[in-house]
């Protein structure tokens, strides 16, 4: 699925950015928190996969509330209200001609969604609250909140470190040592809000209390809460479950605030079941895919040559090139192990073009890669890819030489007329795979077609 087009809904003299994608029978509006960017969210592979999975069973609507992301900015000195932000929900639903929608709310977007659901029961089919809270701050009658000193420290951190990957230890602790994720997280912050705007929006969010709204919510409600996240304790979710009529409470394992960085299928399964009444069994979810493996040739020798620090920089640059090309050619990143990538494509031509583009792109770094591709049936087991086709693709890659893109016969049979040069590379035994396999070297003979 291509990255959706960003459009704008009009509210007086302001514009609200939104996207619509997916063709499911249910409208699902994602209500983000005090910062978001509808374009930047697609730059992180894990969040992009999460959104595509939502689109498999719903028509998904993303938007940036006023003052954030691609929507019109607000002056830092401008005050707004929860009611005004909740009205953004109505404006976007009207713009996409949605009479009724389910709301998936993240961060303090939960309070926006709770107010909207209570005020507009006729337009709310379901409510999903992910790591949400009725209020943020601790009080005598709300002991699970964050104490004032802790909130003040968080605001100070936002003001001083916003745009550099601030508070990743709250949002995605499991990715703290991942340089690509940290780089995206810092960029996403900068795309979402300025430091002062981010600090101002968080300060306002901290002051909102919707506890009195909870009994008025009529929509079927699902509460998803991370068990060990340090920012929003599980008691917040339990409070919501106790005070929203007939709400279902589900604790998710792990520490990450984001739903999509760990055990995403658990959350997705709960959401799908609430909205459709069924849950896709991904244990045996089969599909045809073109699988691509790439790795750097002579990586150990290069590491010894340049040293640890320079190799880390080189590897990060390599990863950026690979991920840029995966976005261009609609590849789905599955795994990254050391200097290698595993990705899938829904078309073999795009997979070949991507492999060639990666091969050509990394040469500017003074490194060389090899790639192997095979088309076959794969199985999704949770978030993992399985099946004999994956092993075949890996073995094909193992047969490739430096700067070579090697494909199996199943790929070659599907690319007639694509403007690619295919040369016989002989018949080979693939370790652990029965039979003999015809392999082919492939290269471009014309400019790549990215819209196939």
C-alpha positions as a printed NumPy array, in Angstrom:
array([[  0.   ,   0.   ,   0.   ],
       [  1.378,   3.391,  -0.99 ],
       [  1.674,   6.209,   1.533],
       [ -1.72 ,   7.975,   1.519],
       [ -2.209,  11.473,   0.188],
       [ -2.47 ,  14.196,   2.833],
       [ -5.528,  16.413,   2.502],
       [ -6.885,  19.342,   4.517],
       [-10.217,  19.931,   6.23 ],
       [-11.269,  23.533,   6.728],
       [-12.261,  24.991,  10.08 ],
       [-12.855,  28.749,   9.848],
       [ -9.495,  30.09 ,   8.642],
       [ -7.515,  27.041,   9.737],
       [ -6.703,  23.757,   8.048],
       [ -6.553,  20.29 ,   9.625],
       [ -4.338,  17.714,   7.884],
       [ -5.737,  14.222,   7.418],
       [ -5.301,  10.996,   5.456],
       [ -7.713,   8.218,   4.488],
       [ -6.66 ,   4.703,   3.499],
       [ -8.022,   1.17 ,   3.543],
       [-11.318,  -0.115,   2.193],
       [-12.772,  -1.946,   5.183],
       [-16.477,  -1.586,   6.004],
       [-15.807,   0.219,   9.295],
       [-14.485,   3.754,   9.65 ],
       [-11.681,   3.957,  12.218],
       [-10.464,   7.408,  13.245],
       [ -7.059,   7.484,  14.937],
       [ -6.96 ,  10.255,  17.547],
       [ -3.317,  11.011,  18.264],
       [ -1.974,  12.907,  21.238],
       [ -0.424,  16.294,  21.827],
       [  1.997,  15.765,  18.954],
       [  1.718,  13.869,  15.658],
       [  2.505,  14.088,  11.97 ],
       [  0.458,  12.149,   9.416],
       [  3.386,  12.054,   6.989],
       [  6.165,  11.292,   9.453],
       [  4.379,   8.319,  11.022],
       [  4.927,   6.365,   7.78 ],
       [  8.708,   6.764,   7.951],
       [  9.052,   4.203,  10.777],
       [  8.572,   0.643,   9.458],
       [  6.88 ,  -0.693,  12.606],
       [  4.232,   2.044,  12.712],
       [  3.671,   1.769,   8.951],
       [  3.04 ,  -1.988,   9.322],
       [  0.625,  -1.308,  12.172],
       [ -1.369,   1.174,  10.093],
       [ -1.494,  -1.173,   7.09 ],
       [ -2.796,  -3.923,   9.343],
       [ -5.582,  -1.636,  10.59 ],
       [ -6.421,  -0.892,   6.96 ],
       [ -6.922,  -4.62 ,   6.322],
       [-10.255,  -4.507,   8.174],
       [-11.238,  -0.819,   8.272],
       [-11.147,   2.497,   6.471],
       [ -8.549,   4.324,   8.54 ],
       [ -8.605,   8.08 ,   9.075],
       [ -5.498,   9.832,  10.443],
       [ -5.333,  13.497,  11.347],
       [ -3.146,  16.067,  13.086],
       [ -5.033,  18.16 ,  15.605],
       [ -4.69 ,  21.916,  15.235],
       [ -1.27 ,  23.118,  16.29 ],
       [  0.519,  19.866,  15.446],
       [  2.114,  18.166,  12.461],
       [  0.933,  19.225,   9.018],
       [ -2.095,  21.124,  10.354],
       [ -2.023,  24.888,  10.728],
       [  0.078,  25.975,  13.712],
       [ -1.188,  27.797,  16.754],
       [  0.645,  30.633,  18.411],
       [  2.449,  29.424,  21.505],
       [  0.559,  32.044,  23.498],
       [ -2.77 ,  30.902,  22.059],
       [ -4.923,  28.961,  24.468],
       [ -7.208,  26.223,  23.244],
       [ -9.564,  23.835,  24.975],
       [-10.301,  20.136,  25.043],
       [-13.673,  20.975,  23.531],
       [-11.991,  22.724,  20.592],
       [ -9.655,  19.794,  20.028],
       [-12.544,  17.335,  20.235],
       [-14.274,  19.442,  17.598],
       [-11.394,  18.605,  15.254],
       [-12.705,  15.029,  15.33 ],
       [-16.106,  16.176,  14.056],
       [-14.576,  18.383,  11.358],
       [-12.415,  15.552,   9.998],
       [-15.286,  13.034,  10.049],
       [-17.411,  15.518,   8.104],
       [-14.584,  16.073,   5.606],
       [-14.331,  12.345,   4.828],
       [-18.138,  11.979,   4.8  ],
       [-18.197,   9.599,   7.735],
       [-21.461,   9.578,   9.673],
       [-20.191,   7.178,  12.328],
       [-16.741,   5.913,  13.222],
       [-14.823,   3.959,  15.817],
       [-12.174,   5.981,  17.631],
       [ -8.692,   4.628,  18.376],
       [ -7.13 ,   7.079,  20.811],
       [ -3.479,   7.334,  21.782],
       [ -1.812,   9.317,  24.576],
       [ -3.933,  12.288,  25.716],
       [ -5.957,  11.831,  22.536],
       [ -7.88 ,   9.481,  24.8  ],
       [ -9.414,  12.417,  26.619],
       [-10.406,  14.026,  23.305],
       [-11.998,  10.763,  22.209],
       [-13.791,  10.215,  25.524],
       [-15.345,  13.664,  25.377],
       [-16.398,  13.175,  21.748],
       [-17.827,   9.706,  22.398],
       [-19.869,  10.962,  25.354],
       [-21.063,  14.064,  23.499],
       [-21.746,  12.359,  20.151],
       [-22.943,   8.8  ,  20.832],
       [-24.757,   8.839,  17.492],
       [-21.411,   9.204,  15.664],
       [-19.285,   6.83 ,  17.759],
       [-19.501,   3.11 ,  17.002],
       [-16.708,   2.051,  19.365],
       [-13.976,   3.522,  21.538],
       [-10.451,   2.113,  21.889],
       [ -8.245,   3.759,  24.513],
       [ -4.545,   2.854,  24.298],
       [ -2.404,   3.786,  27.3  ],
       [ -4.883,   6.519,  28.168],
       [ -5.879,   8.175,  31.416],
       [ -8.815,  10.178,  32.72 ],
       [ -6.3  ,  12.642,  34.142],
       [ -2.524,  12.802,  34.225],
       [ -1.679,  14.428,  37.548],
       [ -1.856,  12.855,  40.976],
       [ -4.399,  14.127,  43.495],
       [ -5.87 ,  12.975,  46.794],
       [ -8.745,  11.274,  44.99 ],
       [ -6.577,  10.065,  42.086],
       [ -3.449,   8.505,  43.571],
       [ -2.291,   6.758,  40.389],
       [ -1.428,  10.066,  38.695],
       [  2.039,  11.573,  38.263],
       [  3.159,  13.787,  41.182],
       [  3.649,  17.486,  40.433],
       [  7.489,  17.338,  40.68 ],
       [  7.616,  14.521,  38.158],
       [  5.308,  16.405,  35.785],
       [  7.435,  19.548,  36.133],
       [ 10.568,  17.546,  35.302],
       [  8.883,  16.069,  32.227],
       [  7.919,  19.543,  30.996],
       [ 11.467,  20.758,  31.56 ],
       [ 12.852,  17.832,  29.57 ],
       [ 10.471,  18.559,  26.702],
       [ 11.528,  22.201,  26.637],
       [ 15.239,  21.407,  26.657],
       [ 15.473,  18.239,  24.575],
       [ 12.524,  18.248,  22.172],
       [ 13.531,  17.313,  18.653],
       [ 16.558,  15.315,  19.73 ],
       [ 14.737,  12.127,  20.675],
       [ 13.546,  13.237,  24.1  ],
       [ 11.742,  10.817,  26.457],
       [ 12.4  ,   7.735,  24.322],
       [ 12.868,   5.931,  27.65 ],
       [  9.141,   6.447,  28.254],
       [  7.818,   5.893,  24.748],
       [  9.943,   3.028,  23.445],
       [ 12.479,   1.745,  25.985],
       [ 13.141,  -1.373,  23.888],
       [ 14.412,   0.862,  21.051],
       [ 16.741,   3.084,  23.07 ],
       [ 19.813,   1.439,  21.507],
       [ 18.416,   1.402,  17.956],
       [ 20.056,   4.338,  16.105],
       [ 17.598,   4.273,  13.214],
       [ 14.594,   4.397,  15.546],
       [ 16.158,   7.167,  17.651],
       [ 16.855,   9.148,  14.496],
       [ 13.243,   8.736,  13.33 ],
       [ 11.909,   9.6  ,  16.787],
       [ 13.904,  12.848,  16.881],
       [ 12.771,  13.785,  13.376],
       [  9.173,  12.873,  14.177],
       [  9.231,  15.212,  17.161],
       [ 10.526,  18.055,  15.008],
       [  7.876,  17.351,  12.357],
       [  5.129,  17.29 ,  14.996],
       [  5.69 ,  20.479,  16.967],
       [  8.249,  23.097,  17.918],
       [  9.819,  22.746,  21.381],
       [  7.683,  25.531,  22.833],
       [  4.533,  24.271,  21.139],
       [  5.173,  20.742,  22.356],
       [  5.769,  21.947,  25.882],
       [  2.674,  24.169,  25.798],
       [  0.436,  21.377,  24.46 ],
       [  1.702,  18.922,  27.079],
       [  1.151,  21.459,  29.854],
       [ -2.455,  21.878,  28.752],
       [ -2.937,  18.114,  28.48 ],
       [ -1.686,  17.665,  32.006],
       [ -4.415,  19.948,  33.318],
       [ -7.35 ,  18.085,  31.743],
       [ -9.57 ,  15.832,  33.844],
       [-12.441,  13.899,  32.212],
       [-13.414,  11.629,  35.086],
       [-16.917,  13.084,  35.164],
       [-17.344,  12.212,  31.459],
       [-16.738,   8.467,  31.838],
       [-20.219,   7.319,  32.999],
       [-21.779,   8.999,  29.938],
       [-19.827,   6.947,  27.39 ],
       [-22.222,   4.561,  25.645],
       [-20.04 ,   3.1  ,  22.896],
       [-18.469,  -0.352,  23.313],
       [-15.084,   0.431,  24.843],
       [-11.77 ,  -1.43 ,  24.747],
       [ -8.946,  -0.341,  27.057],
       [ -5.427,  -1.425,  26.1  ],
       [ -2.762,  -0.805,  28.71 ],
       [  0.95 ,  -1.659,  28.702],
       [  1.785,  -3.594,  31.844],
       [  5.175,  -2.058,  32.635],
       [  5.277,   1.304,  30.884],
       [  6.835,   3.925,  33.196],
       [  4.763,   6.853,  31.885],
       [  1.173,   5.607,  32.241],
       [  0.75 ,   3.024,  34.99 ],
       [ -1.804,   0.244,  34.615],
       [ -3.918,   1.784,  37.377],
       [ -4.917,   4.503,  34.9  ],
       [ -6.408,   1.88 ,  32.602],
       [ -8.056,   0.032,  35.472],
       [ -9.693,   3.269,  36.598],
       [-11.145,   3.777,  33.118],
       [-12.418,   0.194,  33.051],
       [-14.146,   0.636,  36.393],
       [-15.893,   3.874,  35.428],
       [-16.799,   3.414,  31.737],
       [-19.921,   1.215,  31.499],
       [-19.135,  -2.353,  30.349],
       [-15.617,  -1.506,  29.195],
       [-13.224,  -4.353,  28.388],
       [ -9.759,  -4.077,  29.92 ],
       [ -6.728,  -5.796,  28.339],
       [ -3.198,  -5.6  ,  29.703],
       [ -0.495,  -5.854,  27.053],
       [  2.932,  -7.267,  27.899],
       [  6.012,  -5.098,  27.702],
       [  7.234,  -1.607,  28.528],
       [  6.821,   0.372,  25.285],
       [  4.162,   3.062,  25.191],
       [  3.744,   2.654,  21.435],
       [  1.389,  -0.13 ,  20.399],
       [  3.376,  -0.988,  17.302],
       [  6.909,  -1.527,  18.599],
       [  6.323,  -4.783,  20.493],
       [  3.642,  -7.505,  20.432],
       [  1.624,  -5.397,  18.004],
       [ -0.498,  -8.345,  16.895],
       [ -1.982,  -8.73 ,  20.369],
       [ -3.33 ,  -5.174,  20.269],
       [ -4.378,  -5.489,  16.63 ],
       [ -6.241,  -8.715,  17.353],
       [ -8.204,  -7.08 ,  20.169],
       [ -9.057,  -4.068,  18.007],
       [-10.14 ,  -6.215,  15.062],
       [-12.319,  -8.39 ,  17.269],
       [-14.048,  -5.377,  18.837],
       [-14.795,  -3.804,  15.465],
       [-15.607,  -6.858,  13.352],
       [-16.517,  -9.584,  15.811],
       [-13.747, -11.815,  14.488],
       [-10.002, -12.008,  14.96 ],
       [ -7.721, -12.927,  12.079],
       [ -5.717, -16.034,  12.957],
       [ -2.278, -14.96 ,  11.901],
       [ -0.77 , -18.25 ,  12.981],
       [ -1.537, -19.586,   9.493],
       [ -2.098, -16.423,   7.477],
       [ -0.744, -17.333,   4.032],
       [  0.058, -15.069,   1.115],
       [  2.158, -14.978,  -2.044],
       [  5.144, -12.656,  -1.753],
       [  8.477, -11.9  ,  -3.333],
       [ 11.106, -12.219,  -0.621],
       [ 14.342, -10.251,  -0.789],
       [ 17.508, -10.859,   1.231],
       [ 20.454,  -8.45 ,   1.053],
       [ 23.741,  -8.306,   2.866],
       [ 27.053,  -6.462,   2.672],
       [ 29.877,  -8.323,   0.969],
       [ 33.05 ,  -8.814,   3.044],
       [ 31.579,  -6.927,   5.981],
       [ 33.96 ,  -8.411,   8.557],
       [ 37.013,  -7.395,   6.524],
       [ 35.622,  -3.871,   6.153],
       [ 34.964,  -3.649,   9.898],
       [ 38.576,  -4.562,  10.632],
       [ 39.748,  -2.049,   8.039],
       [ 37.819,   1.009,   9.27 ],
       [ 37.313,   0.28 ,  12.989],
       [ 34.231,   0.053,  15.171],
       [ 33.166,   3.719,  15.195],
       [ 33.492,   4.257,  11.437],
       [ 31.81 ,   0.916,  10.754],
       [ 28.816,   1.918,  12.891],
       [ 28.465,   5.15 ,  10.897],
       [ 28.814,   3.216,   7.64 ],
       [ 26.22 ,   0.661,   8.711],
       [ 23.763,   3.401,   9.695],
       [ 24.199,   5.059,   6.284],
       [ 23.646,   1.681,   4.596],
       [ 20.444,   1.146,   6.604],
       [ 19.134,   4.575,   5.596],
       [ 19.673,   3.826,   1.896],
       [ 17.977,   0.435,   2.165],
       [ 14.971,   1.839,   4.022],
       [ 14.647,   4.778,   1.63 ],
       [ 14.449,   2.359,  -1.301],
       [ 11.999,   0.093,   0.532],
       [  9.694,   3.092,   0.876],
       [ 10.072,   3.998,  -2.817],
       [  9.311,   0.46 ,  -4.016],
       [  6.676,  -0.368,  -1.366],
       [  8.726,  -3.024,   0.347],
       [  7.802,  -4.365,   3.76 ],
       [ 10.823,  -4.566,   6.08 ],
       [ 10.605,  -7.786,   8.08 ],
       [ 13.941,  -8.053,   9.832],
       [ 17.394,  -6.529,  10.085],
       [ 20.214,  -8.688,  11.341],
       [ 23.659,  -7.096,  11.427],
       [ 24.346,  -5.902,   7.889],
       [ 21.482,  -7.794,   6.201],
       [ 17.858,  -7.056,   5.432],
       [ 14.821,  -9.277,   4.887],
       [ 11.887,  -7.646,   3.102],
       [  8.79 ,  -8.694,   1.172],
       [  7.026,  -7.21 ,  -1.826],
       [  3.658,  -7.818,  -3.445],
       [  5.244,  -7.643,  -6.887],
       [  8.511,  -9.171,  -8.19 ],
       [  9.384,  -6.248, -10.473],
       [  9.342,  -3.777,  -7.585],
       [ 11.456,  -6.196,  -5.556],
       [ 14.094,  -6.422,  -8.295],
       [ 14.11 ,  -2.673,  -8.874],
       [ 14.528,  -2.152,  -5.143],
       [ 17.443,  -4.588,  -4.935],
       [ 19.147,  -2.897,  -7.889],
       [ 18.591,   0.557,  -6.41 ],
       [ 20.084,  -0.556,  -3.089],
       [ 23.063,  -2.124,  -4.863],
       [ 23.72 ,   1.077,  -6.831],
       [ 23.045,   3.387,  -3.887],
       [ 25.447,   1.82 ,  -1.381],
       [ 28.36 ,   1.991,  -3.806],
       [ 28.653,   5.679,  -2.906],
       [ 29.6  ,   4.482,   0.583],
       [ 32.413,   2.344,  -0.758],
       [ 30.631,  -0.905,   0.062],
       [ 29.05 ,  -3.647,  -2.038],
       [ 26.033,  -5.839,  -1.434],
       [ 24.562,  -8.981,  -2.866],
       [ 20.858,  -9.824,  -3.047],
       [ 18.691, -12.89 ,  -3.548],
       [ 14.986, -12.996,  -4.428],
       [ 12.359, -15.726,  -4.603],
       [  8.589, -15.643,  -5.083],
       [  6.521, -18.12 ,  -3.117],
       [  3.908, -18.639,  -0.43 ],
       [  4.795, -17.358,   3.034],
       [  3.126, -17.666,   6.402],
       [  2.746, -14.994,   9.049],
       [  3.149, -16.317,  12.57 ],
       [  2.549, -13.392,  14.877],
       [  4.968, -10.796,  13.579],
       [  7.339, -13.338,  12.018],
       [  7.621, -14.592,   8.459],
       [  7.857, -18.343,   7.908],
       [  7.672, -20.931,   5.157],
       [  9.982, -22.759,   2.78 ],
       [  9.966, -19.745,   0.425],
       [ 11.856, -17.718,   3.031],
       [ 14.578, -20.371,   3.221],
       [ 14.803, -20.535,  -0.568],
       [ 15.278, -16.771,  -0.838],
       [ 17.982, -16.889,   1.816],
       [ 19.825, -19.661,  -0.009],
       [ 19.542, -17.786,  -3.326],
       [ 21.129, -14.751,  -1.675],
       [ 23.904, -16.989,  -0.412],
       [ 24.729, -17.961,  -4.003],
       [ 24.987, -14.346,  -5.184],
       [ 28.347, -12.694,  -5.759],
       [ 29.313,  -9.095,  -5.024],
       [ 27.076,  -6.523,  -6.767],
       [ 24.867,  -9.343,  -8.039],
       [ 21.08 ,  -9.562,  -7.817],
       [ 20.175, -13.22 ,  -8.144],
       [ 16.621, -14.504,  -8.635],
       [ 14.937, -17.889,  -8.703],
       [ 13.014, -19.319, -11.662],
       [  9.697, -18.408,  -9.957],
       [ 10.68 , -14.733, -10.093],
       [ 11.999, -14.911, -13.64 ],
       [  8.709, -16.4  , -14.88 ],
       [  6.765, -13.384, -13.582],
       [  8.764, -10.466, -15.008],
       [  8.327, -10.79 , -18.763],
       [  7.973,  -7.373, -20.401],
       [  9.319,  -5.497, -17.383],
       [ 12.396,  -4.131, -19.171],
       [ 14.85 ,  -6.16 , -17.119],
       [ 17.866,  -8.051, -18.427],
       [ 17.877, -11.664, -17.24 ],
       [ 20.916, -13.922, -17.67 ],
       [ 21.157, -17.615, -16.885],
       [ 23.253, -18.207, -13.743],
       [ 23.112, -21.977, -13.853],
       [ 21.463, -24.75 , -11.856],
       [ 22.313, -24.994,  -8.179],
       [ 21.749, -27.085,  -5.092],
       [ 20.346, -24.958,  -2.263],
       [ 21.409, -26.195,   1.15 ],
       [ 18.505, -27.739,   3.038],
       [ 16.099, -27.313,   0.1  ],
       [ 15.227, -30.362,  -2.037],
       [ 15.885, -30.464,  -5.766],
       [ 17.937, -28.411,  -8.18 ],
       [ 17.186, -24.733,  -8.676],
       [ 17.567, -22.608, -11.799],
       [ 18.966, -19.199, -10.884],
       [ 19.28 , -16.022, -12.942],
       [ 21.205, -12.78 , -12.675],
       [ 19.064,  -9.736, -13.287],
       [ 19.817,  -6.073, -13.967],
       [ 18.106,  -2.965, -15.252],
       [ 18.047,  -1.976, -18.89 ],
       [ 15.773,   1.062, -18.456],
       [ 14.649,   3.468, -15.779],
       [ 12.752,   1.743, -12.946],
       [  8.981,   1.805, -12.968],
       [  7.987,   2.664,  -9.37 ],
       [  4.234,   2.709,  -9.933],
       [  3.835,  -0.895, -11.075]])
